[in-house]
Amino acid sequence: MRTFHRAASAATVLFLTAMLAGLVAGCSPLSLVNAVSPSGADRSVTSAAYGANPRYTLDIYRPESGADSAPVIVFFYGGNWVSGERKDYAFVGHALAARGFVVVIPDYRLYPQVRYPDFLDDSARAVAWTERKIAAYGGDPKRIFLMGHSAGAYNAAMLALDPRWLRRQGGDPQRLRGWIGMAGPYNFLPVQNPTTRPVFNYPDTPADSQPLAHVHRGAPPALLIAANKDDLVDPERNTGVLGDRLRAARVPVREVYYDRVNHNTLVATLSQTLRRLAPSLEAVEDFVHSDGGRTTAATAVKR
């Protein structure tokens, strides 16, 4: 325990030092995470278009080993559906590729260009593209996992729990082996956040806009990761309630809560710089390598 605290503090000091220097230069915190995070063991990043819109572009990260038929993770970033760029999450692609996964990080349209549910169609379009094309990049199209942080976790949850989105884009929901949500909003009606309200047409937000409304027996297994000190997305109301609902429907689910992180730093623990604050990368690795808990993974997950 003592070693863990010292290592975590050192990582935090390194990040904060870089953050302060970067803020003077006008850099964003995520850019700083990328700047201080090694690119890891993966091949050069490949970009591809999954449609005609300028936002329909994705980056693909591959393991350095070049193994064929590797598990695939499609990662959706957050930003309250009003901001976000795939390049800001390069540290996620590098970290997961270094663990042997083929990683797809798509951009998708944001408000005010679109509102709910258009970004779900975009996300589903990216997953359908992945199903069709990822074998050419060494990924196994029969082992696709969805993953996201914050608003991106919402996107992943909706695609995993409500098969109509993938079907509308020609995708196959049966190819999803599981999904991973980090600090996701799954149960947020009535909408309180003033930035989120126009995205979801408040006060006329439909009830079926909530992932909680689509829980059903037969849904893919879930790994739900949250920060106990999350002041933006209540972990009990969102992660906890969804976890209970999934268990009631006999859907395999694991909830993991961490104390040393908040809403924003949770996703940054995937980077090498802040990794010792919480073993989120190990939790994801175990979940995917165990095929969503269907088999036994080699790595132990720390709670």
Backbone hydrogen bonds in HBPLUS format (Angstrom, degrees):
<---DONOR---> <-ACCEPTOR-->    atom                        ^
c    i                          cat <-CA-CA->   ^        H-A-AA   ^      H-
h    n   atom  resd res      DA  || num        DHA   H-A  angle D-A-AA Bond
n    s   type  num  typ     dist DA aas  dist angle  dist       angle   num
A0005-HIS N   A0001-MET O   3.07 MM   4  6.36 158.7  2.12 151.0 155.5     1
A0006-ARG N   A0002-ARG O   3.09 MM   4  6.37 157.7  2.14 150.2 155.9     2
A0007-ALA N   A0003-THR O   2.95 MM   4  6.15 169.1  1.97 156.5 159.3     3
A0008-ALA N   A0004-PHE O   2.86 MM   4  5.99 161.9  1.89 151.6 157.4     4
A0009-SER N   A0005-HIS O   2.95 MM   4  6.02 157.3  2.01 143.1 149.2     5
A0010-ALA N   A0006-ARG O   2.98 MM   4  6.22 156.1  2.04 148.4 154.7     6
A0011-ALA N   A0007-ALA O   3.02 MM   4  6.28 159.1  2.07 150.0 155.2     7
A0012-THR N   A0008-ALA O   2.93 MM   4  6.15 153.8  2.00 146.5 154.3     8
A0013-VAL N   A0009-SER O   2.87 MM   4  6.12 160.7  1.91 152.0 156.6     9
A0014-LEU N   A0010-ALA O   3.01 MM   4  6.20 161.4  2.04 148.1 153.0    10
A0015-PHE N   A0011-ALA O   2.97 MM   4  6.20 161.9  2.00 147.9 152.7    11
A0016-LEU N   A0012-THR O   2.84 MM   4  6.03 169.5  1.85 157.4 160.3    12
A0017-THR N   A0013-VAL O   2.89 MM   4  5.97 156.4  1.95 148.1 154.5    13
A0018-ALA N   A0014-LEU O   3.07 MM   4  6.28 161.2  2.10 146.1 151.0    14
A0019-MET N   A0015-PHE O   2.73 MM   4  5.95 150.3  1.82 148.6 158.6    15
A0020-LEU N   A0016-LEU O   2.90 MM   4  6.06 162.2  1.94 148.8 152.0    16
A0021-ALA N   A0017-THR O   3.14 MM   4  6.36 160.9  2.18 145.1 150.3    17
A0022-GLY N   A0018-ALA O   2.79 MM   4  5.93 150.1  1.88 143.9 153.3    18
A0023-LEU N   A0019-MET O   2.79 MM   4  5.98 150.9  1.88 151.5 158.6    19
A0024-VAL N   A0020-LEU O   3.35 MM   4  6.55 151.1  2.44 140.2 146.2    20
A0025-ALA N   A0021-ALA O   3.36 MM   4  6.67 143.9  2.50 134.6 143.9    21
A0025-ALA N   A0022-GLY O   2.99 MM   3  4.96 119.4  2.37  93.0 108.6    22
A0026-GLY N   A0022-GLY O   2.88 MM   4  6.07 104.7  2.46 135.7 155.1    23
A0027-CYS N   A0022-GLY O   2.77 MM   5  4.93 175.7  1.77 140.2 138.7    24
A0026-GLY N   A0023-LEU O   3.11 MM   3  4.82 152.8  2.18  93.5 101.8    25
A0032-LEU N   A0028-SER O   3.07 MM   4  6.42 146.3  2.19 148.4 158.4    26
A0032-LEU N   A0029-PRO O   3.08 MM   3  5.03 119.9  2.46  91.9 107.1    27
A0033-VAL N   A0029-PRO O   2.96 MM   4  6.36 147.9  2.06 146.4 155.5    28
A0034-ASN N   A0030-LEU O   3.02 MM   4  6.34 160.2  2.06 150.5 154.8    29
A0035-ALA N   A0031-SER O   2.88 MM   4  6.09 150.1  1.97 139.6 148.9    30
A0036-VAL N   A0032-LEU O   2.99 MM   4  6.20 150.9  2.08 152.3 157.1    31
A0037-SER N   A0034-ASN O   3.29 MM   3  5.12 159.3  2.33  99.2 105.2    32
A0064-GLU N   A0041-ALA O   3.32 MM  23  5.21 148.1  2.43 112.1 106.7    33
A0043-ARG N   A0062-ARG O   2.80 MM  19  5.38 147.8  1.90 138.1 149.0    34
A0046-THR N   A0060-ILE O   3.07 MM  14  5.10 167.4  2.08 145.8 149.1    35
A0060-ILE N   A0046-THR O   2.68 MM  14  5.10 153.7  1.74 152.9 162.2    36
A0048-ALA N   A0058-LEU O   2.91 MM  10  5.51 154.3  1.98 155.8 162.5    37
A0058-LEU N   A0048-ALA O   2.86 MM  10  5.51 162.6  1.89 163.9 169.9    38
A0050-TYR N   A0056-TYR O   2.97 MM   6  5.39 155.4  2.03 127.4 135.5    39
A0056-TYR N   A0053-ASN O   2.82 MM   3  5.17 157.8  1.87 115.5 123.2    40
A0107-ASP N   A0057-THR O   2.90 MM  50  5.75 168.9  1.91 169.3 170.0    41
A0059-ASP N   A0105-ILE O   3.03 MM  46  5.26 159.7  2.07 130.3 134.5    42
A0105-ILE N   A0059-ASP O   2.91 MM  46  5.26 161.9  1.94 152.2 158.3    43
A0061-TYR N   A0103-VAL O   2.82 MM  42  4.99 159.2  1.86 145.1 152.2    44
A0103-VAL N   A0061-TYR O   2.91 MM  42  4.99 162.3  1.94 144.9 150.5    45
A0066-GLY N   A0063-PRO O   3.11 MM   3  5.53 146.9  2.22 107.2 116.2    46
A0070-ALA N   A0138-GLY O   2.95 MM  68  6.24 172.7  1.96 153.4 151.5    47
A0140-ASP N   A0070-ALA O   2.80 MM  70  5.41 152.7  1.87 156.3 149.3    48
A0102-VAL N   A0071-PRO O   2.98 MM  31  6.28 166.3  2.00 163.4 165.6    49
A0072-VAL N   A0143-ARG O   2.93 MM  71  6.12 173.0  1.94 171.8 170.3    50
A0145-PHE N   A0072-VAL O   2.80 MM  73  6.05 155.0  1.87 152.1 160.5    51
A0073-ILE N   A0102-VAL O   2.90 MM  29  6.33 157.4  1.95 159.1 165.7    52
A0104-VAL N   A0073-ILE O   2.88 MM  31  6.23 162.7  1.91 154.1 157.5    53
A0074-VAL N   A0145-PHE O   2.87 MM  71  6.30 161.8  1.91 165.1 170.5    54
A0147-MET N   A0074-VAL O   2.82 MM  73  5.93 143.0  1.96 167.9 159.0    55
A0075-PHE N   A0104-VAL O   2.80 MM  29  6.14 157.5  1.85 163.1 171.0    56
A0076-PHE N   A0147-MET O   2.77 MM  71  6.24 154.0  1.83 145.7 152.9    57
A0149-HIS N   A0076-PHE O   3.19 MM  73  6.75 146.1  2.31 163.6 173.2    58
A0082-VAL N   A0079-GLY O   3.11 MM   3  5.94 169.8  2.12 123.9 126.6    59
A0083-SER N   A0079-GLY O   3.24 MM   4  4.84 132.5  2.48 121.4 132.4    60
A0111-TYR N   A0081-TRP O   2.89 MM  30  6.14 169.6  1.91 166.5 163.3    61
A0088-ASP N   A0085-GLU O   3.06 MM   3  5.60 145.2  2.18 112.8 122.0    62
A0089-TYR N   A0086-ARG O   3.00 MM   3  5.54 160.3  2.04 115.8 122.2    63
A0090-ALA N   A0087-LYS O   3.36 MM   3  5.40 148.8  2.46 114.1 109.8    64
A0092-VAL N   A0089-TYR O   3.01 MM   3  5.36 135.9  2.21 105.2 116.6    65
A0093-GLY N   A0089-TYR O   3.35 MM   4  6.84 157.9  2.40 149.1 153.7    66
A0094-HIS N   A0090-ALA O   2.88 MM   4  6.14 168.0  1.90 163.3 166.0    67
A0095-ALA N   A0091-PHE O   3.02 MM   4  5.97 159.1  2.07 136.1 142.4    68
A0096-LEU N   A0092-VAL O   3.03 MM   4  6.16 169.9  2.04 155.9 158.1    69
A0097-ALA N   A0093-GLY O   2.95 MM   4  5.94 157.3  2.00 146.2 153.3    70
A0098-ALA N   A0094-HIS O   3.00 MM   4  6.07 149.3  2.10 143.3 151.0    71
A0099-ARG N   A0096-LEU O   3.04 MM   3  5.17 144.4  2.17  99.4 110.1    72
A0101-PHE N   A0096-LEU O   3.33 MM   5  5.83 161.4  2.37 139.3 138.7    73
A0100-GLY N   A0097-ALA O   2.96 MM   3  5.18 161.6  2.00 112.1 114.7    74
A0113-GLN N   A0110-LEU O   2.91 MM   3  5.76 118.7  2.29 135.2 141.2    75
A0114-VAL N   A0110-LEU O   3.10 MM   4  5.65 148.6  2.20 115.5 123.4    76
A0118-ASP N   A0115-ARG O   2.79 MM   3  5.87 138.2  1.97 147.7 149.7    77
A0116-TYR N   A0199-VAL O   2.89 MM  83  5.97 176.2  1.89 165.5 164.2    78
A0120-LEU N   A0117-PRO O   2.87 MM   3  5.37 141.7  2.02 113.4 125.2    79
A0121-ASP N   A0117-PRO O   3.30 MM   4  6.80 147.7  2.41 148.3 157.5    80
A0121-ASP N   A0118-ASP O   3.08 MM   3  5.15 118.9  2.47  96.1 110.8    81
A0122-ASP N   A0118-ASP O   3.03 MM   4  6.42 153.9  2.10 148.1 155.6    82
A0123-SER N   A0119-PHE O   2.99 MM   4  6.11 158.6  2.04 135.9 141.5    83
A0124-ALA N   A0120-LEU O   2.89 MM   4  6.05 161.1  1.93 147.5 152.8    84
A0125-ARG N   A0121-ASP O   2.85 MM   4  6.02 147.5  1.96 142.9 152.4    85
A0126-ALA N   A0122-ASP O   3.00 MM   4  6.34 152.8  2.08 149.7 156.3    86
A0127-VAL N   A0123-SER O   3.05 MM   4  6.40 152.8  2.13 146.2 153.6    87
A0128-ALA N   A0124-ALA O   2.85 MM   4  6.06 160.5  1.89 151.2 156.7    88
A0129-TRP N   A0125-ARG O   2.94 MM   4  6.16 156.2  1.99 146.2 152.7    89
A0130-THR N   A0126-ALA O   3.00 MM   4  6.23 152.4  2.08 139.6 147.3    90
A0131-GLU N   A0127-VAL O   2.90 MM   4  6.26 153.5  1.97 151.5 158.2    91
A0132-ARG N   A0128-ALA O   3.16 MM   4  6.45 151.6  2.24 145.1 151.9    92
A0133-LYS N   A0129-TRP O   2.86 MM   4  5.95 153.8  1.93 155.8 163.7    93
A0134-ILE N   A0130-THR O   2.99 MM   4  5.06 159.1  2.03 139.8 141.7    94
A0136-ALA N   A0133-LYS O   3.14 MM   3  6.00 148.8  2.25 125.3 131.0    95
A0137-TYR N   A0134-ILE O   2.91 MM   3  5.23 154.2  1.98 110.4 118.9    96
A0139-GLY N   A0134-ILE O   3.06 MM   5  5.20 157.9  2.11 143.0 136.2    97
A0138-GLY N   A0135-ALA O   3.17 MM   3  5.15 164.5  2.20 108.9 109.4    98
A0143-ARG N   A0140-ASP O   2.97 MM   3  5.42 166.4  1.99 120.4 123.2    99
A0177-ARG N   A0144-ILE O   2.86 MM  33  5.81 164.3  1.88 153.7 159.0   100
A0146-LEU N   A0178-GLY O   3.15 MM  32  6.63 154.7  2.22 146.7 149.1   101
A0180-ILE N   A0146-LEU O   2.76 MM  34  6.19 146.8  1.87 142.8 154.0   102
A0148-GLY N   A0180-ILE O   3.07 MM  32  6.57 140.1  2.24 155.1 167.1   103
A0182-MET N   A0148-GLY O   2.91 MM  34  6.13 151.3  2.00 156.1 164.2   104
A0152-GLY N   A0149-HIS O   2.88 MM   3  4.83 137.1  2.06 139.5 127.9   105
A0150-SER N   A0182-MET O   2.83 MM  32  6.21 161.6  1.87 169.9 173.8   106
A0153-ALA N   A0150-SER O   2.88 MM   3  5.08 128.3  2.15 102.5 116.9   107
A0154-TYR N   A0150-SER O   3.13 MM   4  6.60 147.3  2.24 149.1 158.5   108
A0155-ASN N   A0151-ALA O   3.07 MM   4  6.47 155.9  2.13 145.1 150.8   109
A0156-ALA N   A0152-GLY O   2.97 MM   4  6.24 161.8  2.01 145.6 150.1   110
A0157-ALA N   A0153-ALA O   2.85 MM   4  6.01 158.4  1.89 146.8 153.0   111
A0158-MET N   A0154-TYR O   2.90 MM   4  6.13 166.5  1.92 159.8 162.4   112
A0159-LEU N   A0155-ASN O   3.08 MM   4  6.29 162.2  2.12 151.9 156.3   113
A0160-ALA N   A0156-ALA O   2.96 MM   4  6.09 150.4  2.05 145.8 154.4   114
A0161-LEU N   A0157-ALA O   2.85 MM   4  5.91 156.6  1.90 154.5 160.2   115
A0162-ASP N   A0158-MET O   2.93 MM   4  5.57 150.0  2.02 140.1 147.0   116
A0167-ARG N   A0163-PRO O   3.15 MM   4  6.31 168.3  2.16 157.7 161.4   117
A0168-ARG N   A0164-ARG O   2.96 MM   4  5.99 149.7  2.06 142.5 149.2   118
A0169-GLN N   A0166-LEU O   3.05 MM   3  5.30 138.2  2.23 102.9 114.6   119
A0171-GLY N   A0166-LEU O   2.72 MM   5  4.69 154.6  1.78 150.0 141.0   120
A0170-GLY N   A0167-ARG O   3.13 MM   3  5.01 166.0  2.15 106.3 108.6   121
A0175-ARG N   A0172-ASP O   3.05 MM   3  5.80 167.7  2.06 124.2 128.1   122
A0176-LEU N   A0173-PRO O   3.17 MM   3  5.70 165.7  2.19 114.6 119.1   123
A0179-TRP N   A0221-PRO O   3.01 MM  42  6.54 145.7  2.13 151.6 162.3   124
A0223-LEU N   A0179-TRP O   2.96 MM  44  6.41 149.5  2.06 152.7 161.5   125
A0181-GLY N   A0223-LEU O   2.93 MM  42  6.37 156.6  1.99 158.7 166.5   126
A0225-ILE N   A0181-GLY O   2.79 MM  44  6.04 177.1  1.79 173.5 174.5   127
A0183-ALA N   A0225-ILE O   2.82 MM  42  6.25 163.0  1.85 161.7 163.9   128
A0212-LEU N   A0186-TYR O   3.34 MM  26  5.97 155.3  2.41 160.6 155.5   129
A0196-THR N   A0193-ASN O   3.09 MM   3  5.24 123.2  2.43 100.3 114.5   130
A0197-ARG N   A0193-ASN O   3.09 MM   4  6.27 144.2  2.22 153.5 163.5   131
A0199-VAL N   A0196-THR O   3.00 MM   3  5.25 121.9  2.35 106.6 122.3   132
A0200-PHE N   A0196-THR O   3.25 MM   4  6.56 144.7  2.38 156.3 166.2   133
A0200-PHE N   A0197-ARG O   3.20 MM   3  5.47 131.1  2.45 104.1 115.4   134
A0202-TYR N   A0197-ARG O   2.94 MM   5  4.92 175.9  1.94 144.1 143.0   135
A0201-ASN N   A0198-PRO O   3.29 MM   3  4.85 167.3  2.31 100.7 100.0   136
A0204-ASP N   A0201-ASN O   2.72 MM   3  5.51 133.5  1.94 140.2 140.7   137
A0209-SER N   A0206-PRO O   3.08 MM   3  5.56 155.3  2.14 116.7 118.5   138
A0210-GLN N   A0207-ALA O   3.42 MM   3  6.29 166.1  2.44 121.6 122.7   139
A0213-ALA N   A0210-GLN O   2.92 MM   3  5.53 148.4  2.02 118.0 126.2   140
A0214-HIS N   A0211-PRO O   2.95 MM   3  5.49 165.6  1.98 120.2 125.0   141
A0219-ALA N   A0216-HIS O   3.13 MM   3  5.83 150.6  2.22 141.7 140.6   142
A0222-ALA N   A0252-PRO O   2.97 MM  30  6.45 154.2  2.04 147.2 154.7   143
A0254-ARG N   A0222-ALA O   3.01 MM  32  6.48 147.0  2.12 145.7 155.9   144
A0224-LEU N   A0254-ARG O   2.79 MM  30  6.09 170.5  1.80 166.8 169.9   145
A0256-VAL N   A0224-LEU O   2.80 MM  32  6.20 153.9  1.87 163.1 168.1   146
A0226-ALA N   A0256-VAL O   2.90 MM  30  6.36 153.8  1.97 160.7 168.3   147
A0258-TYR N   A0226-ALA O   3.00 MM  32  6.50 149.2  2.10 149.2 158.7   148
A0228-ASN N   A0258-TYR O   2.89 MM  30  5.84 169.4  1.90 151.3 154.8   149
A0238-ASN N   A0234-ASP O   3.06 MM   4  6.05 154.5  2.13 151.6 158.7   150
A0239-THR N   A0235-PRO O   2.98 MM   4  5.11 112.0  2.46 116.5 133.0   151
A0240-GLY N   A0235-PRO O   2.86 MM   5  6.25 161.0  1.89 155.5 161.4   152
A0241-VAL N   A0236-GLU O   3.08 MM   5  6.41 130.9  2.33 147.1 159.4   153
A0242-LEU N   A0238-ASN O   3.05 MM   4  5.99 159.8  2.10 143.5 149.9   154
A0243-GLY N   A0239-THR O   2.88 MM   4  5.97 158.2  1.92 148.4 155.2   155
A0244-ASP N   A0240-GLY O   3.02 MM   4  6.28 157.5  2.07 147.6 153.1   156
A0245-ARG N   A0241-VAL O   2.94 MM   4  6.18 158.3  1.99 148.0 154.3   157
A0246-LEU N   A0242-LEU O   2.85 MM   4  6.08 157.6  1.90 154.8 160.5   158
A0247-ARG N   A0243-GLY O   3.02 MM   4  6.24 163.6  2.05 149.7 153.9   159
A0248-ALA N   A0244-ASP O   2.96 MM   4  6.17 154.9  2.03 147.2 154.3   160
A0249-ALA N   A0245-ARG O   3.15 MM   4  6.39 136.6  2.34 137.0 147.7   161
A0249-ALA N   A0246-LEU O   3.05 MM   3  5.10 128.4  2.33  96.0 109.9   162
A0251-VAL N   A0246-LEU O   2.89 MM   5  5.13 170.8  1.90 147.6 146.2   163
A0250-ARG N   A0247-ARG O   2.89 MM   3  4.79 158.1  1.94 104.8 110.0   164
A0266-LEU N   A0262-ASN O   3.09 MM   4  5.85 136.1  2.30 146.5 153.3   165
A0269-THR N   A0266-LEU O   3.18 MM   3  5.49 152.8  2.26 104.6 112.5   166
A0270-LEU N   A0267-VAL O   3.17 MM   3  5.89 166.4  2.19 117.3 120.9   167
A0271-SER N   A0268-ALA O   2.98 MM   3  5.52 154.6  2.05 112.7 120.1   168
A0277-LEU N   A0274-LEU O   3.11 MM   3  5.74 165.1  2.14 119.6 124.2   169
A0278-ALA N   A0275-ARG O   3.36 MM   3  6.01 150.4  2.45 113.4 118.9   170
A0283-ALA N   A0279-PRO O   3.11 MM   4  6.42 151.9  2.19 145.6 153.7   171
A0284-VAL N   A0280-SER O   2.99 MM   4  6.28 157.3  2.04 150.9 156.1   172
A0285-GLU N   A0281-LEU O   2.86 MM   4  6.06 164.6  1.89 150.8 155.8   173
A0286-ASP N   A0282-GLU O   2.90 MM   4  6.04 166.0  1.92 150.5 153.6   174
A0287-PHE N   A0283-ALA O   3.07 MM   4  6.18 160.3  2.11 142.6 148.4   175
A0288-VAL N   A0284-VAL O   2.97 MM   4  6.22 166.6  1.99 159.3 161.5   176
A0289-HIS N   A0285-GLU O   2.90 MM   4  5.96 169.5  1.91 155.5 158.8   177
A0290-SER N   A0286-ASP O   2.87 MM   4  5.80 137.0  2.05 141.8 151.9   178
A0292-GLY N   A0287-PHE O   2.73 MM   5  4.97 153.5  1.80 165.0 165.7   179
A0291-ASP N   A0288-VAL O   2.92 MM   3  5.02 155.1  1.98 111.7 115.1   180
A0294-ARG N   A0290-SER O   2.86 MM   4  5.90 111.8  2.33 144.4 158.8   181
A0295-THR N   A0290-SER O   2.86 MM   5  4.68 162.6  1.89 140.6 141.4   182
A0294-ARG N   A0291-ASP O   3.37 MM   3  5.37 157.4  2.42  98.4 105.0   183
